[in-house]
């Protein structure tokens, strides 16, 4: 069976906490290998992420992996946060550069994810399994595809154990990326990031911001349904399930679902996958 994992974001109020609890309870029945918890830009969820990681572990029995961003933080702040995660019992870290919020002038002591990975390794050795990000359709700020591959390899050489991709809907982009990194000598697992479809207009905004391409045929199919929200969810689940089937058939080592703290879109995909 192909391992699966889920990404959640840290709730900031009681209503959001209740929503996360409902979602975690429903998705926990699928026995995820682990779940990850995002980290806001520039530490905007600095206190919320550890609280959420502890909640997911203690209340829901899930192996929770916090996202850690180097943006806006000093080495000492990052070191203390890692000590906290070690005390909570975390065995995984998702190490990312993160985005500098508008108006924040100080990028922090560590500028790149590769520096963050190297710092974690130098401070904690092999205490954490480290996942990093990668972009099958090229990072939106990269000069070109070769430059993007060089940056990715730097993160791997710094000590990353595995990589989770930005979401995509073109399986060929994933396979081409994996072939490219293998030719470049990178052998770590490349885990596809999967974005189920819930709100398509929201998805379009996300995709424009992060550089993920929505194929023209998919866009037109969704647009043809107009305001039929239920039809869009059903079509989206069909499309994403077929994508997952093709990825697994092509050798993807695992699937990582971006849940947006919603159970139903991910559940619909998993139901189709059996």
Steps between C-alpha positions, in 0.01 A plus 500: 500500500630846410570710814297818533539813712295813559585867541306718746536865591495625861163634615490842662164493682254257659292460185806412292621261772167319493521478120851355517392246762213383281725472196783324683257248649346418162831470316680309777304187402719482189806435720726772357873446530513848654335841482673834454410839643581821316694798631378849415706753309762663719382305803144634490387170655806461722302397809218328309716241321647335814156506665347331196778241473449409866122481448530274195736267686328487838134533409493318167797263530660626178871524429519874441780671305523878542595722210794719589587819311830682525349836401501761773656280768841505667709185544422506871124524439513212254715295739254550787206410277674179395567416866129548568406269215746242625342521848152459350623182332521609138720286277445691173548859388384654171774759438407789270632842417161659553369830369596838637182692585455841343650769720744265675851623435706238686524162323656326802838337559438223245401604149439172320346162576836335434649707784214398727551131419874530565429679830261227617754232415786684674294556815300179525672244277257232388244574773251619237401365161507810278262556210551793264291652221544473125322628188431267206378802300797718611503737796334829398808697613757275332689637203446182302452125544873425528546764769204353687657153486830638633323660795316176569819295490658742749221419748555129449875530546438694822329193644136470385352149525206548264315766304132591469395671178283801446161379378445449126241347270732388220653164589758536222645803681565280804655216302719742303618663823584164660691393188692829505605477865599136459726594209641767730596233754219566749357176639272610787126424477298764312148496645221659293299771672130454421246783514138374499251739346256671739455863392615535140518881493716486812716233337555724197622781728732263686639367175574843356687593817711186530566421136296178481344452159135405457481322161277669245277192463446492877429873516246479216331196651462677833376820338235305308337410834440864588375535859433129547712459814409134548582422137834677530586298811409174327695582185795619709504176698494296179787700349717486813433128556608422142811713555583303815447167322739601225761625745492181705510284186804700387691439822413787734617386846215667695226764471482818713156666506457874556172490692444872578355357825204357308419129512248460217714583190783270609255233614331505159833432328594221743159337457559481126845352559355230726 
